[in-house]
């Protein structure tokens, strides 16, 4: 089986009470920006004096990281991903940045072109505007995230369903 591309991306609300996810809604990803991966584990080697090879190697796995860019830069989208507030005057929204930006907990789901689905139950996201005022670019919101342990025995950090 081959796996490739994203046809649909969704964000949901993670429940810290029971680990469930609700309120799934579609988000607009910029083409070819979704990535998910992890670094190699950190290895700590422990040696006996005078011996060239380690006696024990302890590993710490690296967390899974995600990255993507969002196309929706509406005031409501910025509030959802970055924080802050908005005012509305004569039907025109104005976003007001928070004084201190903080990460946000989200759930994410990506439907792949071949039909597989990646569901991330709990991810700590950080978003920021990426403004490039040029003819060749559009303004985006860059989102980075770290997959977290949901904290519930029956809820796994990542589910990757094969295509049917």
C-alpha positions as CSV (number, residue, x, y, z in Angstrom):
1,X,0.0,0.0,0.0
2,X,1.2,3.5,-0.8
3,X,0.2,6.6,1.1
4,X,0.3,10.1,-0.2
5,X,-1.2,13.6,-0.2
6,X,-3.9,15.2,1.9
7,X,-7.5,15.8,0.5
8,X,-9.1,17.0,3.8
9,X,-7.8,18.4,7.1
10,X,-9.9,18.9,10.2
11,X,-9.5,20.4,13.6
12,X,-11.4,19.2,16.7
13,X,-11.7,19.9,20.4
14,X,-9.9,17.5,22.7
15,X,-11.6,16.8,26.0
16,X,-9.3,16.7,29.1
17,X,-12.1,15.0,31.0
18,X,-12.3,11.7,29.0
19,X,-10.0,12.1,26.0
20,X,-12.8,12.3,23.4
21,X,-12.7,14.6,20.5
22,X,-15.7,16.6,19.3
23,X,-16.6,19.5,17.0
24,X,-14.6,18.4,14.0
25,X,-14.5,21.1,11.3
26,X,-12.6,21.4,8.1
27,X,-9.6,23.7,7.8
28,X,-8.0,25.0,4.6
29,X,-4.4,23.8,4.3
30,X,-2.0,25.4,1.9
31,X,-0.9,22.9,-0.7
32,X,2.1,20.7,0.1
33,X,2.7,22.2,3.6
34,X,1.6,19.3,5.9
35,X,4.4,17.3,7.4
36,X,4.6,14.8,10.3
37,X,7.8,13.2,11.6
38,X,10.1,12.8,14.4
39,X,13.9,13.1,15.0
40,X,16.0,10.1,15.9
41,X,16.1,9.1,19.6
42,X,18.7,10.6,21.9
43,X,21.1,7.9,23.0
44,X,23.1,8.0,26.2
45,X,25.9,5.6,26.2
46,X,27.4,4.3,29.5
47,X,30.9,2.9,29.6
48,X,33.0,0.9,32.0
49,X,36.4,2.5,32.6
50,X,38.9,1.1,30.1
51,X,36.3,-0.6,27.8
52,X,35.8,0.9,24.3
53,X,32.2,-0.3,23.9
54,X,29.3,0.9,26.0
55,X,27.8,-1.5,28.6
56,X,24.3,0.1,28.4
57,X,22.7,2.5,25.9
58,X,19.6,4.3,27.2
59,X,17.3,5.9,24.6
60,X,14.8,8.8,24.8
61,X,12.5,8.9,21.9
62,X,11.8,12.2,20.2
63,X,8.2,13.5,20.0
64,X,6.3,13.5,16.8
65,X,6.1,17.0,15.3
66,X,3.6,18.4,12.8
67,X,3.8,21.4,10.5
68,X,1.3,23.0,8.1
69,X,0.1,26.4,6.8
70,X,-3.4,27.7,6.9
71,X,-5.0,29.8,4.3
72,X,-7.8,31.3,6.4
73,X,-6.6,34.5,7.9
74,X,-10.0,35.8,9.1
75,X,-10.2,37.3,12.6
76,X,-12.0,34.2,13.8
77,X,-9.3,31.9,12.5
78,X,-6.6,34.0,14.1
79,X,-8.4,33.9,17.4
80,X,-8.8,30.1,17.2
81,X,-5.2,29.4,16.4
82,X,-3.2,32.3,17.9
83,X,-5.6,33.9,20.4
84,X,-6.5,37.5,21.0
85,X,-9.8,39.2,20.5
86,X,-11.8,40.9,17.8
87,X,-14.1,43.9,17.4
88,X,-16.7,44.3,14.8
89,X,-17.7,47.7,13.4
90,X,-20.3,47.9,10.6
91,X,-19.8,44.1,9.8
92,X,-16.0,44.5,9.5
93,X,-13.9,42.4,11.9
94,X,-10.6,43.6,13.3
95,X,-8.3,41.1,15.0
96,X,-6.3,42.2,18.1
97,X,-3.2,40.2,18.8
98,X,-2.8,38.9,22.4
99,X,0.0,40.5,24.4
100,X,1.5,37.1,25.1
101,X,1.0,34.3,22.6
102,X,0.5,30.8,24.0
103,X,0.2,27.4,22.4
104,X,-3.2,25.8,22.1
105,X,-4.4,22.2,22.5
106,X,-6.1,20.8,19.5
107,X,-7.1,17.5,17.8
108,X,-6.3,17.0,14.2
109,X,-7.4,14.7,11.4
110,X,-6.0,14.3,7.9
111,X,-7.7,12.3,5.2
112,X,-5.1,11.1,2.7
113,X,-5.5,10.9,-1.1
114,X,-5.5,7.1,-1.1
115,X,-8.2,7.0,1.6
116,X,-6.2,6.6,4.8
117,X,-6.9,8.8,7.8
118,X,-4.4,10.1,10.3
119,X,-6.1,11.2,13.6
120,X,-4.0,13.0,16.3
121,X,-6.0,13.0,19.6
122,X,-4.0,15.7,21.3
123,X,-1.5,18.1,19.8
124,X,0.0,21.3,21.3
125,X,0.0,23.8,18.5
126,X,1.6,27.2,18.1
127,X,0.5,29.4,15.2
128,X,1.9,32.7,13.8
129,X,1.2,34.9,10.8
130,X,3.5,34.5,7.8
131,X,3.1,37.7,5.8
132,X,4.8,37.9,2.4
133,X,3.4,40.9,0.5
134,X,4.5,39.9,-3.0
135,X,3.0,38.9,-6.3
136,X,4.4,35.4,-6.0
137,X,3.1,34.6,-2.4
138,X,0.0,34.8,-0.3
139,X,-0.2,35.5,3.4
140,X,-0.6,32.4,5.5
141,X,-0.6,31.2,9.1
142,X,2.2,28.8,10.0
143,X,1.3,26.1,12.5
144,X,3.7,23.9,14.3
145,X,2.8,21.3,16.9
146,X,4.0,18.5,19.2
147,X,1.9,15.4,19.5
148,X,1.1,14.8,23.2
149,X,0.1,11.7,25.2
150,X,-3.7,12.1,25.7
151,X,-3.4,10.8,29.2
152,X,-6.1,8.1,28.9
153,X,-5.3,4.4,28.6
154,X,-7.8,3.8,25.8
155,X,-6.8,6.9,23.8
156,X,-3.6,6.6,21.7
157,X,-1.7,9.7,20.5
158,X,-1.9,8.8,16.8
159,X,-4.3,6.5,14.9
160,X,-3.4,5.9,11.2
161,X,-6.3,4.0,9.5
162,X,-5.5,2.3,6.2
163,X,-7.6,3.0,3.1
164,X,-10.6,0.7,2.7
